[in-house]
Amino acid sequence: MSTVTEAPAATTGTSRGRGWRRYRSSTFYLFASPWIIGFVALTLMPIVYALGVSFTNYDGKSSFWRWVGFRNYVELITSDPSAMQSIVRTVLFTIIVVPLSVALGLVLAIMVNHRLRARGAFRAIFFLPSVVPVVATAIMFRLIFNRDAGLLNYLLSFFSDSKITWLADPYAFYVLIIMMLWGCGAGMVIILAALQDVPVELEEAAKIDGASSWRITRSIVIPLISPVLYFQVITGVIGTLQILVQPMLLAETSSIASSANVPQSTSLFMVEVYNEYFYNSRFGYGSAMLWVFFLFILTLTLVLQRLSKRFVFYQVESGNEE
């Protein structure tokens, strides 16, 4: 009887293996073709086209343009102080926003990871701002920080008669930071998923040894979820360096189609690129700015990846070792 019952299993395994082998490698490319076509048509070709345009004086309208070589790059590096200042502002903005965003996401994730009443409601409340559209978020913050009819100045009027122009220099920079941190709930959800994979036995053993909650978090929890925190840092740096819509919408009496009233403190690098493209009609120079910024972000990402070897702890499955 044992021989009869084992034979179908072997036959099933063999037929299943043959079933997978009958698919050719072209089948993979057939299923992946929508993404490949989209990547080539919407990403790779525009990148190559922008590289070619960056070596010309193309203005986006006239058919008369000529090859200028590296003149746009030389002008950007040597004789455009506004672009260099915008890079400094963008880097400073990123240095402030990304660590605070990751830290707030970590704190919120630790809070809602504990057994609390209405824990699901708190998770939903903290996550809700991250799903609000950017335009709606900017309009809400403009209503709160408006000089004449804003909620914040209304509350401050009970203590002082002076009105603060929050959406102008120098306060606009801080308002933009607050607006970016308001959506840290998305990072909270990712970190929360990582916290739930931390072995409970390690925390219980540390408590038995007399370790405090802060010590457990610093020495056990954070090292174990460090790959997720590193992912948050990398994606946060790349995304924050490239923000464009938020500073343009947050400026008073402005819209997405206008950047004329963007305060200098929130005139980040992508805002300068937008001005070169759609106000100065310098498509060649704007493309050169984008390529320089692309190389800057790529270099920064590689540096962070190299530094991550000192701070990121990757768990190794002992069962995979032979």
Contacts in CASP RR format, 6 or more apart in sequence:
PFRMAT RR
TARGET T0000
AUTHOR 0000-0000-0000
METHOD contacts of the structure
MODEL  1
MSTVTEAPAATTGTSRGRGWRRYRSSTFYLFASPWIIGFVALTLMPIVYA
LGVSFTNYDGKSSFWRWVGFRNYVELITSDPSAMQSIVRTVLFTIIVVPL
SVALGLVLAIMVNHRLRARGAFRAIFFLPSVVPVVATAIMFRLIFNRDAG
LLNYLLSFFSDSKITWLADPYAFYVLIIMMLWGCGAGMVIILAALQDVPV
ELEEAAKIDGASSWRITRSIVIPLISPVLYFQVITGVIGTLQILVQPMLL
AETSSIASSANVPQSTSLFMVEVYNEYFYNSRFGYGSAMLWVFFLFILTL
TLVLQRLSKRFVFYQVESGNEE
29 36 0 8 1.000
50 287 0 8 1.000
50 290 0 8 1.000
50 291 0 8 1.000
51 287 0 8 1.000
51 291 0 8 1.000
52 287 0 8 1.000
53 283 0 8 1.000
53 284 0 8 1.000
53 287 0 8 1.000
54 72 0 8 1.000
54 73 0 8 1.000
54 284 0 8 1.000
54 285 0 8 1.000
54 286 0 8 1.000
54 287 0 8 1.000
54 288 0 8 1.000
54 290 0 8 1.000
54 291 0 8 1.000
55 67 0 8 1.000
55 68 0 8 1.000
55 69 0 8 1.000
55 70 0 8 1.000
55 72 0 8 1.000
55 284 0 8 1.000
56 65 0 8 1.000
56 66 0 8 1.000
56 67 0 8 1.000
56 68 0 8 1.000
56 69 0 8 1.000
56 284 0 8 1.000
57 65 0 8 1.000
57 66 0 8 1.000
57 68 0 8 1.000
57 72 0 8 1.000
57 282 0 8 1.000
57 284 0 8 1.000
58 65 0 8 1.000
58 283 0 8 1.000
58 284 0 8 1.000
59 65 0 8 1.000
59 281 0 8 1.000
59 282 0 8 1.000
59 283 0 8 1.000
60 281 0 8 1.000
60 283 0 8 1.000
61 281 0 8 1.000
72 284 0 8 1.000
72 285 0 8 1.000
72 286 0 8 1.000
72 287 0 8 1.000
72 288 0 8 1.000
73 288 0 8 1.000
73 292 0 8 1.000
75 285 0 8 1.000
76 83 0 8 1.000
76 285 0 8 1.000
76 288 0 8 1.000
76 289 0 8 1.000
76 292 0 8 1.000
77 292 0 8 1.000
82 272 0 8 1.000
83 269 0 8 1.000
83 272 0 8 1.000
83 289 0 8 1.000
86 267 0 8 1.000
86 268 0 8 1.000
86 269 0 8 1.000
86 271 0 8 1.000
86 272 0 8 1.000
87 269 0 8 1.000
87 293 0 8 1.000
87 296 0 8 1.000
89 173 0 8 1.000
89 265 0 8 1.000
89 266 0 8 1.000
89 267 0 8 1.000
89 268 0 8 1.000
89 269 0 8 1.000
90 241 0 8 1.000
90 268 0 8 1.000
90 269 0 8 1.000
90 270 0 8 1.000
91 241 0 8 1.000
93 173 0 8 1.000
93 176 0 8 1.000
93 177 0 8 1.000
93 240 0 8 1.000
93 268 0 8 1.000
94 236 0 8 1.000
94 237 0 8 1.000
94 240 0 8 1.000
94 241 0 8 1.000
96 177 0 8 1.000
97 177 0 8 1.000
97 180 0 8 1.000
97 181 0 8 1.000
97 240 0 8 1.000
98 233 0 8 1.000
98 236 0 8 1.000
98 237 0 8 1.000
98 240 0 8 1.000
100 177 0 8 1.000
100 181 0 8 1.000
101 180 0 8 1.000
101 181 0 8 1.000
101 183 0 8 1.000
101 184 0 8 1.000
101 187 0 8 1.000
101 232 0 8 1.000
101 236 0 8 1.000
102 187 0 8 1.000
102 229 0 8 1.000
102 232 0 8 1.000
102 233 0 8 1.000
102 236 0 8 1.000
104 181 0 8 1.000
104 184 0 8 1.000
104 188 0 8 1.000
105 184 0 8 1.000
105 185 0 8 1.000
105 187 0 8 1.000
105 188 0 8 1.000
105 191 0 8 1.000
106 191 0 8 1.000
106 222 0 8 1.000
106 229 0 8 1.000
108 126 0 8 1.000
108 184 0 8 1.000
108 185 0 8 1.000
108 188 0 8 1.000
109 187 0 8 1.000
109 188 0 8 1.000
109 189 0 8 1.000
109 191 0 8 1.000
109 192 0 8 1.000
109 194 0 8 1.000
109 195 0 8 1.000
110 195 0 8 1.000
110 217 0 8 1.000
110 221 0 8 1.000
111 122 0 8 1.000
112 119 0 8 1.000
112 120 0 8 1.000
112 122 0 8 1.000
112 123 0 8 1.000
112 126 0 8 1.000
112 188 0 8 1.000
112 192 0 8 1.000
113 192 0 8 1.000
113 195 0 8 1.000
113 196 0 8 1.000
116 122 0 8 1.000
123 188 0 8 1.000
123 189 0 8 1.000
123 192 0 8 1.000
126 185 0 8 1.000
126 188 0 8 1.000
127 185 0 8 1.000
127 186 0 8 1.000
127 188 0 8 1.000
127 189 0 8 1.000
129 137 0 8 1.000
129 182 0 8 1.000
129 183 0 8 1.000
129 185 0 8 1.000
130 183 0 8 1.000
130 184 0 8 1.000
130 185 0 8 1.000
130 186 0 8 1.000
130 187 0 8 1.000
132 140 0 8 1.000
134 245 0 8 1.000
134 246 0 8 1.000
134 249 0 8 1.000
135 245 0 8 1.000
135 249 0 8 1.000
135 256 0 8 1.000
137 179 0 8 1.000
137 182 0 8 1.000
138 179 0 8 1.000
138 245 0 8 1.000
138 246 0 8 1.000
138 249 0 8 1.000
138 250 0 8 1.000
139 249 0 8 1.000
141 175 0 8 1.000
141 178 0 8 1.000
141 179 0 8 1.000
141 182 0 8 1.000
141 250 0 8 1.000
142 167 0 8 1.000
142 249 0 8 1.000
142 250 0 8 1.000
142 252 0 8 1.000
143 149 0 8 1.000
143 150 0 8 1.000
143 151 0 8 1.000
144 150 0 8 1.000
144 151 0 8 1.000
144 152 0 8 1.000
145 152 0 8 1.000
145 153 0 8 1.000
145 166 0 8 1.000
145 167 0 8 1.000
145 175 0 8 1.000
146 153 0 8 1.000
146 166 0 8 1.000
146 167 0 8 1.000
146 252 0 8 1.000
147 153 0 8 1.000
147 163 0 8 1.000
147 164 0 8 1.000
147 165 0 8 1.000
147 166 0 8 1.000
147 167 0 8 1.000
147 252 0 8 1.000
148 163 0 8 1.000
152 166 0 8 1.000
153 163 0 8 1.000
153 164 0 8 1.000
153 166 0 8 1.000
156 164 0 8 1.000
157 163 0 8 1.000
164 171 0 8 1.000
165 171 0 8 1.000
166 172 0 8 1.000
166 175 0 8 1.000
167 175 0 8 1.000
167 250 0 8 1.000
167 251 0 8 1.000
167 252 0 8 1.000
167 263 0 8 1.000
168 252 0 8 1.000
168 263 0 8 1.000
169 263 0 8 1.000
169 264 0 8 1.000
169 265 0 8 1.000
170 265 0 8 1.000
172 247 0 8 1.000
172 250 0 8 1.000
172 251 0 8 1.000
172 263 0 8 1.000
172 265 0 8 1.000
172 266 0 8 1.000
173 263 0 8 1.000
173 265 0 8 1.000
173 266 0 8 1.000
175 250 0 8 1.000
176 246 0 8 1.000
176 247 0 8 1.000
176 250 0 8 1.000
176 266 0 8 1.000
179 246 0 8 1.000
179 250 0 8 1.000
180 240 0 8 1.000
180 243 0 8 1.000
180 246 0 8 1.000
187 232 0 8 1.000
190 228 0 8 1.000
190 231 0 8 1.000
190 232 0 8 1.000
191 225 0 8 1.000
191 228 0 8 1.000
191 229 0 8 1.000
191 232 0 8 1.000
193 228 0 8 1.000
194 224 0 8 1.000
194 225 0 8 1.000
194 227 0 8 1.000
194 228 0 8 1.000
195 221 0 8 1.000
195 225 0 8 1.000
197 224 0 8 1.000
197 225 0 8 1.000
198 220 0 8 1.000
198 221 0 8 1.000
198 224 0 8 1.000
198 225 0 8 1.000
199 224 0 8 1.000
202 220 0 8 1.000
202 224 0 8 1.000
203 216 0 8 1.000
203 220 0 8 1.000
203 221 0 8 1.000
206 215 0 8 1.000
206 216 0 8 1.000
206 219 0 8 1.000
206 220 0 8 1.000
207 216 0 8 1.000
211 219 0 8 1.000
222 229 0 8 1.000
223 313 0 8 1.000
224 313 0 8 1.000
224 315 0 8 1.000
226 311 0 8 1.000
226 312 0 8 1.000
226 313 0 8 1.000
227 312 0 8 1.000
227 313 0 8 1.000
227 314 0 8 1.000
229 312 0 8 1.000
230 308 0 8 1.000
230 311 0 8 1.000
230 312 0 8 1.000
233 304 0 8 1.000
234 301 0 8 1.000
234 304 0 8 1.000
234 305 0 8 1.000
237 297 0 8 1.000
237 300 0 8 1.000
237 301 0 8 1.000
237 304 0 8 1.000
238 297 0 8 1.000
238 301 0 8 1.000
241 269 0 8 1.000
241 293 0 8 1.000
241 297 0 8 1.000
241 300 0 8 1.000
242 270 0 8 1.000
242 297 0 8 1.000
243 268 0 8 1.000
243 270 0 8 1.000
244 268 0 8 1.000
244 270 0 8 1.000
244 271 0 8 1.000
244 274 0 8 1.000
245 256 0 8 1.000
247 262 0 8 1.000
247 266 0 8 1.000
247 267 0 8 1.000
247 268 0 8 1.000
247 271 0 8 1.000
248 254 0 8 1.000
248 255 0 8 1.000
248 256 0 8 1.000
248 258 0 8 1.000
248 259 0 8 1.000
248 262 0 8 1.000
248 271 0 8 1.000
248 274 0 8 1.000
249 255 0 8 1.000
249 256 0 8 1.000
250 266 0 8 1.000
251 259 0 8 1.000
251 261 0 8 1.000
251 262 0 8 1.000
251 263 0 8 1.000
251 266 0 8 1.000
252 261 0 8 1.000
253 261 0 8 1.000
254 260 0 8 1.000
254 261 0 8 1.000
254 262 0 8 1.000
259 267 0 8 1.000
259 271 0 8 1.000
259 274 0 8 1.000
259 275 0 8 1.000
259 279 0 8 1.000
260 279 0 8 1.000
262 271 0 8 1.000
269 289 0 8 1.000
269 293 0 8 1.000
272 289 0 8 1.000
273 286 0 8 1.000
273 289 0 8 1.000
273 290 0 8 1.000
273 293 0 8 1.000
276 282 0 8 1.000
276 285 0 8 1.000
276 286 0 8 1.000
276 289 0 8 1.000
277 283 0 8 1.000
277 286 0 8 1.000
END
